[in-house]
Amino acid sequence: MPVARQPIWRRQLPYREGNITFILIGINIAVFLLSNMDGRIISWLAMNPVLTVAHHFYWQPVTYMFAHSGLSHLLFNMLGLFFFGTQVERQLGSWEFLLFYLLTGFLAGLFSLGVYWFTGSYYVFLLGASGAVFAVLLAFATYFPDAEIFIFGIIPVRASVLVIGYTVLEIFSQLSGRGGNVAHLTHLAGFGFAYLYFIIRIGISPYRRFFRR
């Protein structure tokens, strides 16, 4: 009997343990340092609906995730990528993790671009790795739903509960208009596309992992 081959979207890349997480962190730091030397770099890398669509800056739905508005913005995202990304990379393998990170970040950016364009938010500049980092957080919680994460270093919360809490908070902030310049929509898109990635490509249901079903 011939062995049934997996569909192409289920064929994972060869497993390899590397340092993709640290390379991504290094790229983000390098871009931050360069953008501080020349502020024009941010306007080229951050995603703006008019520049991306009307002026054909088609690279921006990818490059926005490597640009940051300030040191605290960079540190927050890179700490999340370090703590969660290293563990998820070990589970997926370095090449699969790289695909996961870039694809979810790109799709979160593309989704945000569509919303901004069709709602007339033409002056928004989207930047930061948080869409991809939120995707990595969901991946971490899927593999380690009972892992304890200490909020502010003192309050222990299960990873699965943290993702659910973040989802509720981001939805509330998006609908209420609170949160200033925080890209709540992109965060939610990061969660959403990570969820779909695990369902479609990995064949794992985060919902079942979270609720033991």
N, C-alpha and C positions, 0 to 999 in steps of 0.2 A: 504494500500500500504506500503510495507517495505521501510524503509528509507535507501537510498544508503549510504554505508560507504565510507569514504575517503580512498584513497590508502595509504599504510603504510608510504610512503615518505612524505605525507601531514599531517600526524597526529602529531600535535605539542605536546610537553611535557606539563604537567600540569603547569598552570601559578602560579608562586610564586615570590613574591618580596623579594629579599635577598641582599646580599652584595658580589656577585661573583666577580664583578669588583675589589673591594678592596682586596679580597682574592688573585686574580691573581696578583695584584700589589705587595702584600706582598710576594708571592712566588718568583716573579722576584727579589725583593730586597734581600730576604734571599739567593737566589742562587748567586747573585752578591757578597754579603759579604763572602759567603763560598768560592767562586772562588778566591777572593782576598787573602784568607788565604792559599789556596792550588791551584796553577795554573793548576794542572793536571785535575781539575774538568772541565775546559773549553774544553780540548781536548776530554773528554768523552761525554760532552753534545752537543757541537757544531757539525754541520753536515759536514762531510767530505766524498766525494764519495768513496774513497778507504776503509775507516774505516766502512762505512755503508754497502757497498756491499761485498767487499772482506773479511773483518774481522767480518762481521755479527753484527755490532753495529746497530741493527734494531730499536733501540729506538730513534736514533738521529733525524729523521724527525719530532718527537714530542718535544724532549728536547731542540732542537736548539732555539726554541722561548722563552725559559726561561733564556738563557745565553746572556750576553752582554759584549762588548769589553772594555767599559770604562764608567765612570760616566755620561758623556754627552750623550752617546748612550742610557744608561738606562733612564736618565731623560726625554729625548725627547720622547721615546716610552711610558713611564709611564704617562707623561702629556697628550699625545694623548689618551691613554686608559682611563684615569680619566675623561677627558672632554667629550669624545664621548661615552665611554663605559657605563657610568652611565645612560645616556639618552636612549641608545639602550637597555640596560638591562630592564629598566622600560617598554619599548614597547614590548619586546619579552617575558619577564619573565626570572627569573634567570637561570633556567635549560636549556631553549631553547637558551639563550644567551651563556651559557657555551658550549653547543654543537656547536653553530655557531662559536664561537671563536676558539675552539680546532680543529674543522673540517677544517675550512678555512685555519688556520695556518698550519695544517698537510698537506693539499693538496698543498698549496703554496710551502712548503718544499719539498714534493715529486716531484712536477713538476720541481723545481729547481735541485733536485738531478738527475732526468732523463736527463735534459739538460747538466748538468756538466759532467755526466758520458759519454754520447754519443758524446760530443764535446772534450773529453779528458782533461777537467779541473780538474785533479785529486788532485791538491794541494789547492783547495778552501776550506776554513772553513766558513760555513754559520752560523751566529748566530744573535739573536735579535728577538724581538717581532713584528718588523715592518710589516711583511706579514700579520699577524693577525690584527694588528692595522689599516692597510690600509683597510682591510675588514670591520672593525668596522666603519671607516670613511665613506665608501660607504653606510653602513647600516644607519648611522646617516643622511646622505644626502638624502637617500630614504625616511625616515620618516619626515625629516625636510628640504626639499629642499630650502626653503626660509630663513632659519636661517642664520644670519650673523656671520661669523667667522673673527676675526681681526688678519690679518697677521702682525707679529712683534708688535702686540698690537695696531696698528694704522690704518691699511688698511682694511676696511670692504669688505668682499667677500661672496657672497651667497654660501652655502654649496655645492649645485649642481655644481656651476661654479668652485669651488675649486677642486672637484673630476675630472671634465673634464680637468682642467688645469694641475693637477697632472698627469693625464693619458698621456697627450701630452708630458709633460716634461720628464716623465719616459721613454716613448717610444724613444724620441729623445736622451736621455742620454744613453739608452741601445744600440741603433743603432750606435751612434757616438763614443761609448767607453769612454765617459766622466763620471766623477763622482767618480773616484778612486775606493775605496773598498765598495761603496754603492751597495746593492743588488737590482738594479732596476728591474731585472727580477722577483724577489720574490715579490716586491711591486705590480707589474702588475698582478702577479698571485693571490695575495690577493684580488685585485679589481675584477678579473675575476671570481674567485670561489665564492666570496660574491654575485656577480651578479647572478650566476647560482643558488646559494642557495635561493635567494629571488624568482627567477622565478619558480624553481622546488618545493621547500618546502613551502615557505610562500604564493606563488601565487600572488606576487606583482612584477610589472615590474619597476625597477628603471628608465629605459628609459622614460616610460610614466610619472613617477613622476617628472623627471627632466624637461621634455619638455611639460608637461600638455596635454598629448594625451590620 
